[in-house]
Amino acid sequence: MKVLKAILAILTSLAVAATLLLLFCQAKNAPHYIRIYGGEGGAE
């Protein structure tokens, strides 16, 4: 039972880390798209 709980804790930690990594990557890449549509060429 202890081994099962340890495996569950490790998998949960990995899932949280993967989620945070994906969110960080999306947040890092998002401003590029905002700049394209919100830039100087938007009025044309």
N, C-alpha and C positions, 0 to 999 in steps of 0.2 A: 504493500500500500504506500509506503514511503517513496518507493521508486516511481510509482505512478504519479504521485503528487509532484515529485521533482521534475518529471518529464512534462507534466502539465504546466508547471511554473516556467520552465525553459521555453516551451512552445508559446506560451502567452507573452513572455518577454520578447521573443523574436517577432511575434505578430505586432506588438506595440511598436517595436523599433522599425519594422518595415513600413507601418502606417505613417509614423512620424517622418521617415525618410521620403516617402512619396509626397506627403503634404509639403515638406520643405522644398522638394524639387518643383512642385507645381507653383508654389509661392515665388520661387526664384525665377521661373520662366514666364509667369503671368504678365509682368509689366511690359514685356516686349510686345505682346499682342495689344495691350492697352495703348501703348505709344503709337502703334501703327494706325489705329482707328481714331485716336484722339489727337493726332498730331496736326501739323499745319495743313496738310492736304485734305483734311476732313471736310472743308467748306466747298471744295470743288466738286 
